[in-house]
């Protein structure tokens, strides 16, 4: 007899808190997109990475490195910051319906690059991310970019 009562109470809690649960589990996931200007590149090429916020609320990016990149290795992906920071900087807001763009020059390498952005929601504005008391953070990924070595003339 105790189990049916427990299930009824649990169902009531889930129904009343459904919006809150959905916000935590999948907060506008389909409304954030990251694109790249090239899917094939050579060392020295410039790639434009754009994060689109198609949601109804402002999202936030980290202050110093808004976009990161990873290189594919034999053991998995190795993450890299685009720049070395001595201070994290203030968060970068991306208002609803807008985009944030970063330029990246492909390093001397051959292989696969992947760009991603940690996207924060529910943050207090005008603070470093570490102090903004954000509600959630989720990584969003761009399509992979194949990097081919430059050909040396013979």
C-alpha positions as CSV (number, residue, x, y, z in Angstrom):
1,X,0.0,0.0,0.0
2,X,2.9,2.4,0.7
3,X,4.3,2.1,-2.9
4,X,1.2,3.3,-4.8
5,X,1.0,6.3,-2.5
6,X,4.7,7.0,-3.0
7,X,4.3,6.8,-6.8
8,X,1.3,9.2,-6.7
9,X,3.2,11.7,-4.7
10,X,6.3,11.4,-7.0
11,X,4.1,11.8,-10.1
12,X,2.4,14.9,-8.5
13,X,5.9,16.4,-7.8
14,X,7.1,15.7,-11.3
15,X,4.0,17.2,-12.9
16,X,4.1,20.4,-10.9
17,X,7.8,20.8,-11.3
18,X,8.0,19.7,-15.0
19,X,9.2,23.1,-16.3
20,X,11.9,23.3,-13.7
21,X,13.1,19.7,-14.4
22,X,13.1,20.3,-18.2
23,X,15.1,23.5,-17.7
24,X,17.8,21.6,-15.8
25,X,18.0,18.6,-18.0
26,X,17.7,20.2,-21.5
27,X,17.7,24.0,-21.3
28,X,17.1,25.2,-24.8
29,X,19.6,22.7,-26.1
30,X,18.4,22.8,-29.7
31,X,18.5,26.6,-29.7
32,X,22.3,26.9,-29.4
33,X,24.3,26.1,-32.6
34,X,28.0,26.4,-33.4
35,X,29.1,26.6,-37.0
36,X,32.5,26.8,-38.7
37,X,33.3,28.6,-42.0
38,X,35.3,25.6,-43.3
39,X,35.1,21.9,-42.9
40,X,38.5,21.4,-44.6
41,X,41.5,23.6,-43.9
42,X,45.3,23.8,-44.2
43,X,47.7,25.2,-41.7
44,X,47.6,29.0,-41.7
45,X,43.9,29.2,-42.9
46,X,41.5,31.3,-40.9
47,X,38.3,29.7,-39.7
48,X,35.4,31.7,-38.4
49,X,33.5,30.0,-35.5
50,X,30.0,31.4,-34.8
51,X,27.8,30.5,-31.9
52,X,24.1,31.3,-32.5
53,X,21.7,31.9,-29.6
54,X,18.3,31.2,-31.0
55,X,16.7,31.0,-27.5
56,X,14.6,33.5,-25.7
57,X,17.1,34.2,-22.9
58,X,20.7,35.5,-22.8
59,X,23.4,32.9,-22.4
60,X,26.9,33.6,-21.2
61,X,30.4,32.6,-22.4
62,X,33.6,32.6,-20.5
63,X,35.5,35.9,-20.4
64,X,38.9,35.1,-21.8
65,X,38.3,32.0,-23.9
66,X,34.8,31.9,-25.3
67,X,35.6,29.1,-27.7
68,X,38.0,26.2,-27.2
69,X,39.4,23.7,-29.7
70,X,40.4,20.0,-29.4
71,X,42.7,18.0,-31.5
72,X,42.1,14.3,-32.2
73,X,44.8,12.0,-31.0
74,X,45.2,8.2,-30.9
75,X,43.7,8.2,-27.3
76,X,40.9,10.6,-27.8
77,X,40.4,14.4,-27.9
78,X,42.9,16.8,-26.4
79,X,41.5,20.2,-25.3
80,X,43.3,23.5,-25.9
81,X,42.5,27.1,-25.0
82,X,42.7,29.6,-27.9
83,X,44.7,32.0,-25.8
84,X,46.6,32.0,-22.5
85,X,44.8,34.1,-19.9
86,X,46.2,35.6,-16.7
87,X,42.7,36.5,-15.6
88,X,39.4,34.9,-16.6
89,X,37.8,38.2,-17.5
90,X,34.1,39.1,-17.3
91,X,31.6,36.8,-18.8
92,X,30.5,37.5,-22.4
93,X,26.7,37.7,-22.8
94,X,25.1,36.4,-26.0
95,X,21.6,37.9,-26.0
96,X,18.6,36.0,-27.3
97,X,18.5,36.1,-31.1
98,X,22.2,37.1,-31.6
99,X,25.5,35.5,-32.3
100,X,29.1,35.5,-31.1
101,X,32.0,35.1,-33.6
102,X,35.6,34.1,-33.1
103,X,38.4,33.9,-35.7
104,X,41.0,31.1,-35.5
105,X,44.1,30.5,-37.5
106,X,44.8,26.8,-38.0
107,X,48.1,25.8,-36.4
108,X,50.8,23.7,-38.2
109,X,49.3,20.3,-37.9
110,X,47.4,17.6,-39.8
111,X,44.5,15.8,-38.4
112,X,41.1,16.8,-37.0
113,X,40.0,19.9,-35.1
114,X,36.8,20.2,-33.1
115,X,35.6,23.6,-31.6
116,X,33.4,23.8,-28.6
117,X,32.0,26.4,-26.2
118,X,31.0,26.0,-22.6
119,X,27.6,27.9,-22.5
120,X,26.3,29.1,-19.1
121,X,22.7,30.0,-18.2
122,X,21.1,31.8,-15.4
123,X,24.2,33.8,-14.5
124,X,24.4,37.1,-12.6
125,X,25.6,39.7,-15.2
126,X,28.8,41.7,-15.3
127,X,30.9,39.2,-13.3
128,X,33.6,36.6,-14.0
129,X,32.0,33.2,-14.7
130,X,33.5,31.8,-11.5
131,X,31.6,34.4,-9.4
132,X,28.4,34.7,-11.5
133,X,26.6,31.8,-9.8
134,X,25.3,30.4,-13.0
135,X,22.5,27.8,-12.9
136,X,23.8,25.5,-15.6
137,X,26.8,24.9,-18.0
138,X,26.7,22.8,-21.1
139,X,29.2,22.3,-23.8
140,X,28.1,22.7,-27.4
141,X,30.2,21.4,-30.3
142,X,30.8,22.5,-33.9
143,X,31.3,20.1,-36.8
144,X,34.8,18.6,-37.0
145,X,37.3,20.3,-39.3
146,X,39.8,18.2,-41.3
147,X,43.2,19.8,-41.4
148,X,45.4,18.8,-44.3
149,X,49.2,19.5,-44.5
150,X,50.3,22.2,-46.9
151,X,52.0,20.7,-50.0
152,X,55.6,21.5,-50.6
153,X,56.4,22.3,-54.2
154,X,59.0,19.9,-55.7
